[in-house]
């Protein structure tokens, strides 16, 4: 188990380029199973979750070739279907949340798949109902193996239909889209997730020969085609990493420029940081966070207490609430954070409280942060990263703390952030790895 040793108090300044979007990468890599032809994906982040998925793709029989850093080709012309019924496959799927999106392409192209209980972050329940109900609507049959906690799903021929999703699940929507593109007839998906990651998946599939309309809305219409062909695709910058860099710069910055952020795909993320009083300058696709000694939390127009909450796109992504909470600890004023989508994601604030942050954890979903206005620095501590997003928040806290902190289990951070210690050290941080 690797650890970070962080000496706090060093200012960050310079330029940094965000990695490719992790969540999009997992979706589009799975989508390459839909065709036997070669698909090229660019700007793939070199992170653990992606590497684990690529390893799993190779085990399935996909020919994967790394052409240069961040660019891979995938050719699924020799899939070993027997492998999906092995215990090794189930174990690997159980350790990787993104593996759930293998189900849609396998079902669409080969008429069978196994859906294992997904792994990933321990942030609360992540239901499979949307995935399975969507497949059933398309004509698939499923049975449950209660002993090994997985679903066997089969279909002779998927058929298009109308469906209203019970929740706007991102992975559920992605799975259903990938299953529907090869279905017979027309599929209409209402209450579909419409995150930029889903939009990008649709753009890739359309480039491969699919017929998807309504992209960027919550009403998708998919006319099934007989086969897909090869294509090339470039992954968007990771909006979560962009937000993380904004938060770091606010707390530690001597002036940081975040390059090539694809601002139009960030939604309300910049506005969320501005609500905490952080100044941002937009120069083309770059975001400049100027040096700022103090930042004051805004009030609503009627003077009421600021509340920041998460919501499905185009609302604020829950992945950034942990970063916003850390940033708020050094703001002037108070703010209520309401984490609606997962019931275990705020428990990391206990570590921040140990570091001297003034936070009231009201319940599993709500926390009130009283900012220090930089009058009192956080104290260095030894901590462990519970998940990806809490891990990066603890790293930001440690970078701003007084003294030397240690964060264990940083493999959780490595799952979502590419060489984050090396990249931050180039900006002036002092992070060691052991």
C-alpha positions as CSV (number, residue, x, y, z in Angstrom):
1,X,0.0,0.0,0.0
2,X,1.6,3.3,-1.2
3,X,1.6,6.5,0.8
4,X,2.1,10.2,0.1
5,X,4.3,12.3,2.4
6,X,3.3,15.9,2.0
7,X,5.0,19.0,3.4
8,X,2.4,21.6,3.6
9,X,2.6,25.3,3.0
10,X,4.2,25.4,-0.5
11,X,2.5,27.7,-3.0
12,X,1.4,26.3,-6.4
13,X,2.0,28.4,-9.5
14,X,2.5,27.8,-13.2
15,X,0.5,25.9,-15.9
16,X,-1.1,22.5,-15.8
17,X,-3.0,20.5,-18.4
18,X,-5.9,18.3,-17.2
19,X,-5.9,14.7,-18.1
20,X,-8.6,13.0,-20.2
21,X,-11.9,12.4,-18.5
22,X,-11.8,9.1,-16.5
23,X,-15.6,8.5,-16.7
24,X,-15.7,9.1,-20.4
25,X,-12.7,6.8,-21.0
26,X,-14.4,3.9,-19.2
27,X,-17.5,4.3,-21.4
28,X,-15.8,4.7,-24.8
29,X,-13.4,1.9,-24.2
30,X,-16.3,-0.5,-23.5
31,X,-18.0,0.8,-26.7
32,X,-15.2,-0.6,-28.8
33,X,-16.6,-4.1,-28.2
34,X,-19.5,-3.2,-30.5
35,X,-17.5,-3.6,-33.7
36,X,-14.9,-6.0,-35.0
37,X,-13.1,-3.1,-36.7
38,X,-10.3,-1.0,-35.2
39,X,-11.3,2.0,-33.0
40,X,-8.8,4.6,-32.0
41,X,-9.2,6.5,-28.7
42,X,-7.1,9.6,-27.9
43,X,-6.4,11.4,-24.7
44,X,-6.9,8.3,-22.5
45,X,-5.8,9.0,-18.9
46,X,-3.0,6.8,-17.7
47,X,-4.7,5.9,-14.4
48,X,-5.3,2.6,-12.5
49,X,-9.1,2.3,-13.3
50,X,-8.4,2.7,-17.0
51,X,-5.4,0.3,-16.9
52,X,-7.5,-2.3,-15.1
53,X,-10.3,-2.0,-17.7
54,X,-7.8,-2.3,-20.6
55,X,-6.3,-5.4,-18.9
56,X,-9.8,-6.9,-18.7
57,X,-10.4,-6.1,-22.4
58,X,-7.3,-7.9,-23.3
59,X,-8.5,-10.9,-21.3
60,X,-11.7,-10.9,-23.3
61,X,-9.7,-11.2,-26.5
62,X,-9.6,-7.5,-27.6
63,X,-6.4,-6.5,-29.5
64,X,-5.2,-3.4,-27.7
65,X,-2.2,-1.4,-28.9
66,X,-0.7,1.7,-27.3
67,X,0.3,3.9,-30.2
68,X,1.6,6.8,-28.0
69,X,1.1,8.2,-24.6
70,X,-2.7,8.5,-24.0
71,X,-3.6,7.0,-27.4
72,X,-4.7,3.4,-27.9
73,X,-6.3,1.3,-30.7
74,X,-8.9,-1.5,-29.9
75,X,-10.0,-4.2,-32.2
76,X,-12.6,-6.7,-30.8
77,X,-12.5,-9.3,-33.7
78,X,-11.7,-12.3,-31.5
79,X,-13.8,-12.2,-28.4
80,X,-13.6,-15.1,-26.0
81,X,-17.1,-15.4,-24.7
82,X,-16.3,-18.3,-22.4
83,X,-14.1,-15.9,-20.4
84,X,-17.1,-13.9,-19.1
85,X,-18.4,-17.0,-17.3
86,X,-15.1,-17.6,-15.4
87,X,-14.6,-16.7,-11.7
88,X,-11.6,-14.6,-12.8
89,X,-13.8,-12.3,-14.9
90,X,-16.3,-12.0,-12.0
91,X,-13.5,-11.1,-9.6
92,X,-12.0,-8.5,-11.9
93,X,-15.5,-6.9,-12.5
94,X,-16.2,-6.8,-8.8
95,X,-13.0,-4.7,-8.3
96,X,-13.8,-2.2,-11.0
97,X,-17.0,-0.1,-11.2
98,X,-16.5,0.7,-14.9
99,X,-16.7,-3.0,-15.8
100,X,-20.5,-2.8,-15.6
101,X,-20.5,-1.0,-19.0
102,X,-19.1,-4.2,-20.7
103,X,-22.6,-5.7,-20.3
104,X,-24.4,-3.5,-22.9
105,X,-22.0,-4.0,-25.8
106,X,-21.6,-7.8,-25.1
107,X,-25.3,-8.3,-25.0
108,X,-25.9,-6.2,-28.2
109,X,-23.3,-7.9,-30.3
110,X,-23.2,-11.5,-28.9
111,X,-26.6,-11.9,-27.2
112,X,-25.2,-12.8,-23.8
113,X,-23.4,-11.2,-20.9
114,X,-22.7,-11.5,-17.2
115,X,-23.3,-8.6,-15.0
116,X,-21.2,-8.8,-11.8
117,X,-21.9,-6.9,-8.6
118,X,-19.8,-3.7,-9.3
119,X,-16.8,-2.6,-7.2
120,X,-15.1,0.8,-7.0
121,X,-15.6,3.4,-4.3
122,X,-17.4,2.7,-1.0
123,X,-19.6,5.7,-1.2
124,X,-23.0,4.2,-0.8
125,X,-25.4,2.0,-2.7
126,X,-25.1,1.9,-6.4
127,X,-28.2,0.1,-7.7
128,X,-28.2,-2.1,-10.8
129,X,-32.0,-1.8,-11.4
130,X,-31.7,0.7,-14.2
131,X,-29.3,-1.4,-16.2
132,X,-31.3,-4.7,-15.8
133,X,-34.7,-3.0,-16.4
134,X,-33.4,-1.3,-19.5
135,X,-32.1,-4.6,-20.9
136,X,-35.4,-6.3,-20.1
137,X,-37.3,-3.6,-21.9
138,X,-35.2,-4.4,-25.0
139,X,-36.2,-8.0,-24.7
140,X,-33.4,-9.6,-22.7
141,X,-34.0,-12.3,-20.1
142,X,-32.0,-12.5,-16.9
143,X,-31.4,-14.9,-14.0
144,X,-29.6,-14.3,-10.7
145,X,-26.8,-16.4,-9.4
146,X,-27.3,-15.7,-5.7
147,X,-24.2,-17.7,-4.7
148,X,-21.7,-15.6,-6.6
149,X,-23.8,-12.3,-6.7
150,X,-24.0,-11.9,-10.5
151,X,-26.7,-11.7,-13.2
152,X,-26.8,-13.9,-16.4
153,X,-28.4,-11.9,-19.2
154,X,-29.3,-13.3,-22.6
155,X,-31.2,-12.2,-25.7
156,X,-31.7,-13.8,-29.1
157,X,-32.6,-10.4,-30.7
158,X,-32.9,-7.1,-28.9
159,X,-35.8,-5.0,-30.0
160,X,-36.3,-1.3,-29.8
161,X,-38.9,0.1,-27.4
162,X,-39.9,3.2,-25.4
163,X,-38.6,3.3,-21.8
164,X,-38.8,5.8,-19.0
165,X,-35.8,5.3,-16.7
166,X,-36.5,5.3,-13.0
167,X,-33.3,7.4,-12.4
168,X,-31.0,9.3,-14.7
169,X,-28.1,6.8,-14.1
170,X,-25.0,7.7,-16.1
171,X,-23.7,4.1,-16.3
172,X,-27.2,2.8,-16.7
173,X,-27.9,5.2,-19.6
174,X,-24.5,4.3,-21.2
175,X,-25.3,0.6,-21.0
176,X,-28.7,0.9,-22.5
177,X,-27.5,3.1,-25.3
178,X,-24.8,0.6,-26.2
179,X,-27.3,-2.2,-26.2
180,X,-29.9,-0.3,-28.2
181,X,-27.6,0.8,-31.1
182,X,-27.7,-2.8,-32.5
183,X,-31.3,-3.5,-31.6
184,X,-34.0,-4.1,-34.1
185,X,-36.2,-1.0,-34.5
186,X,-36.3,2.3,-32.7
187,X,-35.5,2.8,-29.0
188,X,-36.6,5.9,-27.1
189,X,-35.0,6.6,-23.7
190,X,-36.7,9.3,-21.5
191,X,-35.0,10.6,-18.4
192,X,-31.7,9.6,-19.8
193,X,-28.5,11.0,-18.2
194,X,-27.1,13.8,-20.4
195,X,-23.6,14.4,-18.9
196,X,-20.9,15.4,-21.4
197,X,-19.6,11.8,-21.0
198,X,-22.8,10.4,-22.3
199,X,-22.8,13.0,-25.1
200,X,-19.3,12.0,-26.1
201,X,-20.3,8.3,-26.1
202,X,-23.1,9.1,-28.5
203,X,-20.8,11.1,-30.7
204,X,-18.4,8.1,-30.9
205,X,-21.2,5.7,-31.6
206,X,-22.6,7.9,-34.3
207,X,-19.1,8.1,-35.9
208,X,-19.1,4.3,-35.8
209,X,-22.4,4.2,-37.8
210,X,-25.1,4.4,-35.1
211,X,-28.1,6.5,-35.4
212,X,-28.7,8.5,-32.2
213,X,-30.6,11.7,-32.0
214,X,-31.4,14.0,-29.0
215,X,-27.8,14.1,-27.9
216,X,-27.3,16.4,-24.9
217,X,-31.0,16.1,-23.9
218,X,-32.7,13.7,-21.6
219,X,-34.8,12.2,-24.5
220,X,-32.7,10.0,-26.8
221,X,-34.0,8.3,-29.9
222,X,-31.9,5.4,-31.2
223,X,-32.6,3.7,-34.5
224,X,-30.9,0.3,-34.5
225,X,-28.4,-0.6,-37.2
226,X,-27.1,-4.0,-38.3
227,X,-23.4,-3.3,-37.6
228,X,-21.0,-0.7,-36.6
229,X,-17.6,0.1,-38.0
230,X,-14.3,1.6,-36.8
231,X,-13.8,5.2,-35.9
232,X,-11.5,7.7,-34.1
233,X,-12.4,9.6,-30.9
234,X,-10.8,12.1,-28.6
235,X,-11.7,12.2,-24.9
236,X,-12.7,15.5,-23.2
237,X,-10.6,17.0,-20.4
238,X,-11.6,15.7,-17.0
239,X,-14.0,18.2,-15.5
240,X,-13.3,16.8,-12.0
241,X,-9.6,17.3,-12.3
242,X,-10.2,20.9,-13.6
243,X,-12.3,21.5,-10.5
244,X,-9.7,19.9,-8.3
245,X,-7.0,22.2,-9.7
246,X,-9.2,25.3,-9.2
247,X,-9.6,24.3,-5.5
248,X,-5.9,23.7,-5.1
249,X,-5.0,27.0,-6.6
250,X,-7.5,28.9,-4.4
251,X,-6.0,27.5,-1.3
252,X,-2.3,27.4,-2.3
253,X,-1.9,29.4,-5.5
254,X,0.5,32.0,-6.5
255,X,-1.4,32.1,-9.7
256,X,-2.3,28.9,-11.7
257,X,-3.4,28.5,-15.3
258,X,-5.4,25.4,-16.2
259,X,-4.9,24.8,-19.9
260,X,-7.4,23.4,-22.5
261,X,-10.3,22.9,-20.1
262,X,-13.1,22.7,-22.7
263,X,-15.0,25.4,-20.7
264,X,-18.4,24.8,-22.4
265,X,-18.4,21.2,-21.0
266,X,-17.8,22.3,-17.4
267,X,-21.4,23.3,-16.8
268,X,-21.8,25.1,-13.5
269,X,-18.5,23.9,-12.0
270,X,-16.8,27.3,-12.3
271,X,-19.8,29.1,-10.8
272,X,-19.7,26.7,-7.8
273,X,-16.2,27.9,-7.0
274,X,-17.1,31.5,-7.6
275,X,-19.9,31.1,-5.0
276,X,-17.1,30.5,-2.5
277,X,-15.6,33.8,-3.5
278,X,-12.9,32.5,-5.8
279,X,-11.9,34.7,-8.7
280,X,-11.6,33.0,-12.1
281,X,-10.5,34.5,-15.5
282,X,-11.4,32.8,-18.7
283,X,-9.0,33.1,-21.6
284,X,-10.2,31.0,-24.5
285,X,-10.3,27.4,-23.2
286,X,-7.9,28.2,-20.4
287,X,-8.9,29.1,-16.8
288,X,-6.6,31.4,-14.8
289,X,-6.9,31.4,-11.0
290,X,-5.1,34.6,-9.9
291,X,-3.4,34.9,-6.5
292,X,-6.0,35.7,-3.9
293,X,-5.2,36.0,-0.2
294,X,-8.9,35.9,0.9
295,X,-12.1,34.7,-0.6
296,X,-15.6,35.3,0.9
297,X,-18.5,32.9,0.5
298,X,-21.5,34.6,-1.3
299,X,-25.0,34.8,0.1
300,X,-28.1,34.3,-2.0
301,X,-29.7,37.4,-3.5
302,X,-32.2,37.6,-0.6
303,X,-29.4,37.4,1.9
304,X,-30.0,33.8,2.9
305,X,-27.4,31.3,3.9
306,X,-25.4,29.8,0.9
307,X,-26.2,26.2,0.1
308,X,-24.3,24.1,-2.4
309,X,-25.8,20.8,-3.4
310,X,-25.2,18.1,-6.1
311,X,-27.6,17.0,-8.8
312,X,-27.6,15.1,-12.0
313,X,-26.3,17.0,-15.0
314,X,-26.6,19.9,-15.7
315,X,-26.5,20.2,-11.9
316,X,-23.2,20.1,-9.9
317,X,-21.4,16.8,-10.0
318,X,-21.2,15.0,-6.6
319,X,-17.6,14.2,-7.4
320,X,-16.5,17.8,-6.6
321,X,-18.3,18.3,-3.3
322,X,-15.4,17.0,-1.4
323,X,-13.0,19.5,-3.0
324,X,-15.4,22.3,-2.4
325,X,-15.7,21.4,1.2
326,X,-12.0,21.6,1.7
327,X,-11.8,24.9,-0.1
328,X,-14.6,26.3,2.1
329,X,-12.6,25.6,5.3
330,X,-10.3,28.6,4.4
331,X,-13.0,30.9,3.0
332,X,-14.6,33.8,5.0
333,X,-18.1,32.8,5.9
334,X,-20.2,29.7,6.2
335,X,-21.9,27.3,3.8
336,X,-24.1,24.3,3.9
337,X,-23.2,21.4,1.6
338,X,-25.9,18.9,0.7
339,X,-24.7,15.6,-0.8
340,X,-28.0,14.1,-2.1
341,X,-26.8,11.3,-4.3
342,X,-24.7,9.1,-2.0
343,X,-25.1,8.4,1.7
344,X,-21.5,7.7,2.6
345,X,-19.5,10.4,0.8
346,X,-19.3,13.0,3.6
347,X,-17.8,10.7,6.2
348,X,-14.3,11.8,5.2
349,X,-14.9,15.2,6.9
350,X,-14.0,13.6,10.2
351,X,-10.4,13.7,8.9
352,X,-10.7,17.4,8.2
353,X,-12.1,18.0,11.7
354,X,-9.1,16.3,13.1
355,X,-7.0,18.7,11.1
356,X,-8.7,21.7,12.7
357,X,-11.5,22.4,10.2
358,X,-14.7,23.7,11.7
359,X,-17.3,21.5,10.2
360,X,-20.6,20.3,11.5
361,X,-21.7,16.9,10.0
362,X,-25.5,17.2,10.4
363,X,-26.3,13.8,8.9
364,X,-24.9,11.5,6.2
365,X,-26.0,14.0,3.6
366,X,-25.4,17.5,5.0
367,X,-22.4,19.3,6.4
368,X,-22.0,23.0,7.5
369,X,-18.5,24.5,7.0
370,X,-17.4,27.5,8.9
371,X,-14.5,29.1,7.1
372,X,-11.2,30.1,8.8
373,X,-10.4,32.9,6.4
374,X,-6.8,31.7,6.4
375,X,-6.5,32.9,10.1
376,X,-5.9,29.4,11.3
377,X,-4.1,26.8,9.1
378,X,-5.1,23.1,9.1
379,X,-2.8,20.8,11.1
380,X,-0.9,18.0,9.5
381,X,-2.1,14.5,10.2
382,X,-1.8,10.9,9.1
383,X,-4.8,9.8,7.1
384,X,-6.0,7.1,4.7
385,X,-7.8,7.8,1.4
386,X,-11.3,6.2,1.6
387,X,-12.1,6.8,-2.1
388,X,-10.9,8.7,-5.1
389,X,-12.6,12.1,-4.5
390,X,-12.2,12.1,-0.8
391,X,-8.5,11.2,-1.4
392,X,-7.9,14.3,-3.6
393,X,-9.7,16.5,-1.0
394,X,-7.4,15.2,1.8
395,X,-4.4,15.8,-0.5
396,X,-5.5,19.4,-1.0
397,X,-6.0,19.8,2.8
398,X,-2.5,18.3,3.5
399,X,-0.9,20.6,0.9
400,X,-2.3,23.6,2.8
401,X,-1.7,22.2,6.3
402,X,1.0,23.3,8.8
403,X,3.6,20.5,9.0
404,X,4.1,17.1,7.3
405,X,1.1,14.9,6.6
406,X,0.9,11.3,5.5
407,X,-1.9,9.8,3.3
408,X,-2.0,6.1,3.1
409,X,-3.9,4.0,0.5
410,X,-3.1,6.5,-2.2
411,X,-3.9,3.8,-4.8
412,X,-7.4,5.2,-4.4
413,X,-6.1,8.5,-5.7
414,X,-4.1,6.9,-8.4
415,X,-7.3,5.3,-9.7
416,X,-8.6,8.7,-10.8
417,X,-5.6,11.1,-11.1
418,X,-2.7,10.5,-13.4
419,X,0.8,11.0,-11.7
420,X,-0.8,13.6,-9.5
421,X,2.3,13.8,-7.2
422,X,4.7,14.4,-10.0
423,X,2.5,16.9,-11.7
424,X,1.9,18.9,-8.5
425,X,5.6,18.8,-7.6
426,X,6.3,20.6,-10.9
427,X,4.1,23.4,-9.7
428,X,5.9,23.8,-6.4
429,X,4.4,21.2,-4.1
430,X,6.5,18.9,-2.0
431,X,5.0,15.4,-2.2
432,X,7.0,12.2,-1.7
433,X,5.8,8.7,-2.4
434,X,6.8,5.6,-0.5
